[in-house]
Amino acid sequence: MNDESFLDLIEELLAKYGPKWQYIADQIGDKPERIRSAWRRSGRELPEREDNPEAELALHIEFTDKKTSNDVDWREFIDLAKHGKDISERLDITQKTAEVHIDTDKPIAVVYTGDWHLGDRAIDYETWVNHLSLILDNKNVFMVDIGDEIQNMRSFKVLSAVLDQVLSPTQQAVMLHSIVDELTESNKILAKVTGNHDAEMDERLFGEALEKYYMSKLKAPIFNNRGLLELYVGDQLYPNLLFHKSRFRSSARPAHGALKEWQMGYPAEVVVGGHDHIPAAEIMWGYGLASDNNKGFGGEVYLLKVGSFQDSDLGWKYYQGSNPTCIMPTVVYYPYEHRKLLFMNAKDAIKFLRE
């Protein structure tokens, strides 16, 4: 085939299929580079393409290693889920029940404290420092943390709540890390309950509670909003049902949530909650038959709510006005007889222990 005949053949195929050089080369049995180069050197214009429906199908593409999916048996997914669950549980630092033993022959005081909201503008910081010093500086005085130690306000429906922080959330976390480490080294903290500010707000934004990182040295058990602490003082067992926020609430009866948790959760001797910033204390008797038959529960019950060190404009505008702050109920436990005494602040309990 001479050059003109070769070019005429190319022109015919171009008119039929357009400049699809690989396909034209396949038709002629030549290399697409040679055909394209010969056509360009000829100086000929590209012919007008014919109305050829088959030309749209003329491009040949070969897929040699396309990956396809395979059927997976549902049992493999179950195995994968079980493995993921196992890893998640191994990473989780919270628990539902725990035992704490205090080996002593003298009465001790346990301060139930929480809702510190450190970092917010509306905190009585001087009173809080004195409160913590009472725990750190006095022998046989311990604390149970009911949650919301820091404000940790990163977003809120009212922007002023975020802007009213005098410490950034990062600074608050570092500060709390230092506080927890000191309480742990002094063997002062018996249990920690997570709150909505210290845990839930992080979970909404980050998908996890960041407190597990700054509480890495904490020896005490951590309860995820609710937990049962079986507190042994000497040879006496005092079950504590602890929670931060309950779905049972009453503005007319602050201890209502504690009562419902006691009725529906566990018949503990001491039930303590937080979150509402309204301190409360009720003493009642229940499960008397169990108590009379030495079943390990029943009898005198303390239903308690901790106060707060925060007295903000939000409480004034939307709740019960200026709340009685800084009231943290304290219970004195005896090791040699089953006896407990309730005080509405740590100072009175400590004074009693000294007498």
DASUL-V418634 format. One record per residue. N is the residue number from 0. PHI is phi as a letter, one per 40 degrees, with the letter a starting at -180 (999 if undefined). D_CENTER is the distance of its C-alpha to the mean C-alpha in whole Angstrom. Layout:
# DASUL-V418634
N|PHI|D_CENTER  N|PHI|D_CENTER
This chain:
# DASUL-V418634
0|999|80  1|c|81  2|c|79  3|c|79  4|c|79  5|c|76  6|c|75  7|c|76  8|c|74  9|c|71  10|c|72  11|c|72  12|c|68  13|c|67  14|c|68  15|c|67  16|b|64  17|g|63  18|c|62  19|b|60  20|c|61  21|c|60  22|c|61  23|c|65  24|c|65  25|c|64  26|c|67  27|c|69  28|g|68  29|b|68  30|c|65  31|c|63  32|c|63  33|c|67  34|c|67  35|c|65  36|c|67  37|c|71  38|c|70  39|c|69  40|c|72  41|c|74  42|g|73  43|c|73  44|c|71  45|c|68  46|c|70  47|c|69  48|c|66  49|c|68  50|c|66  51|b|65  52|d|62  53|c|62  54|c|61  55|c|58  56|c|57  57|c|59  58|c|57  59|b|56  60|b|52  61|b|52  62|b|48  63|b|48  64|b|45  65|c|43  66|c|40  67|b|39  68|c|37  69|b|37  70|c|36  71|b|33  72|c|34  73|d|31  74|c|31  75|c|29  76|c|26  77|c|26  78|c|26  79|c|24  80|c|21  81|c|22  82|c|21  83|c|18  84|c|17  85|c|18  86|c|17  87|c|13  88|c|14  89|c|16  90|c|13  91|c|10  92|b|11  93|c|10  94|a|13  95|b|15  96|b|18  97|a|20  98|b|23  99|b|24  100|b|28  101|b|30  102|c|33  103|a|35  104|b|39  105|b|38  106|c|36  107|b|32  108|b|30  109|b|26  110|c|25  111|c|22  112|b|20  113|i|17  114|f|17  115|c|18  116|f|17  117|d|19  118|h|19  119|c|20  120|c|24  121|c|25  122|b|24  123|c|27  124|c|26  125|c|30  126|c|29  127|c|25  128|c|27  129|c|30  130|c|27  131|c|25  132|c|29  133|d|30  134|c|27  135|c|28  136|c|32  137|b|33  138|c|33  139|g|32  140|b|29  141|b|26  142|b|23  143|b|20  144|c|17  145|c|15  146|h|12  147|g|12  148|c|14  149|b|14  150|c|15  151|f|12  152|c|14  153|b|14  154|a|15  155|a|17  156|c|19  157|b|22  158|c|22  159|c|24  160|c|20  161|c|19  162|c|23  163|c|23  164|c|21  165|c|23  166|b|21  167|c|19  168|d|15  169|c|16  170|c|19  171|c|16  172|c|14  173|c|17  174|c|19  175|c|16  176|d|16  177|c|20  178|c|20  179|c|18  180|c|20  181|c|23  182|c|22  183|c|22  184|c|25  185|c|27  186|f|25  187|b|24  188|c|21  189|c|21  190|a|17  191|b|14  192|b|12  193|c|8  194|b|9  195|c|9  196|c|10  197|c|8  198|b|4  199|c|5  200|c|7  201|c|6  202|c|4  203|c|8  204|c|9  205|b|8  206|g|7  207|a|4  208|c|3  209|c|7  210|c|8  211|c|9  212|c|12  213|c|13  214|b|13  215|c|15  216|c|18  217|c|17  218|c|19  219|c|18  220|c|16  221|b|12  222|b|12  223|c|9  224|g|10  225|a|13  226|a|16  227|b|19  228|b|21  229|c|24  230|c|26  231|b|29  232|b|31  233|g|35  234|b|35  235|b|34  236|c|31  237|b|29  238|c|26  239|b|23  240|c|21  241|b|18  242|a|15  243|c|14  244|b|14  245|b|17  246|c|18  247|b|21  248|a|23  249|a|26  250|c|27  251|c|30  252|a|29  253|d|26  254|c|26  255|d|26  256|c|22  257|c|23  258|c|26  259|c|25  260|c|22  261|c|25  262|c|27  263|b|24  264|b|22  265|a|24  266|c|27  267|c|26  268|c|29  269|b|26  270|b|23  271|b|21  272|b|19  273|a|18  274|g|16  275|c|20  276|g|21  277|b|24  278|c|25  279|a|27  280|a|29  281|b|31  282|b|33  283|a|34  284|b|35  285|a|34  286|f|35  287|c|38  288|c|40  289|c|37  290|c|38  291|c|41  292|b|41  293|f|39  294|c|36  295|g|34  296|a|32  297|g|34  298|h|36  299|c|34  300|b|31  301|b|29  302|b|27  303|b|25  304|b|23  305|c|22  306|c|23  307|a|22  308|c|23  309|b|22  310|b|25  311|c|25  312|c|27  313|c|24  314|c|25  315|c|29  316|c|29  317|b|27  318|b|26  319|b|29  320|g|30  321|c|30  322|c|28  323|c|29  324|c|27  325|g|26  326|c|27  327|b|25  328|c|27  329|b|28  330|b|29  331|c|32  332|b|32  333|b|36  334|c|36  335|b|40  336|a|39  337|c|37  338|a|37  339|a|34  340|b|35  341|b|32  342|b|32  343|c|31  344|a|30  345|c|30  346|c|33  347|c|35  348|c|34  349|c|35  350|c|38  351|c|39  352|c|38  353|c|40  354|c|43
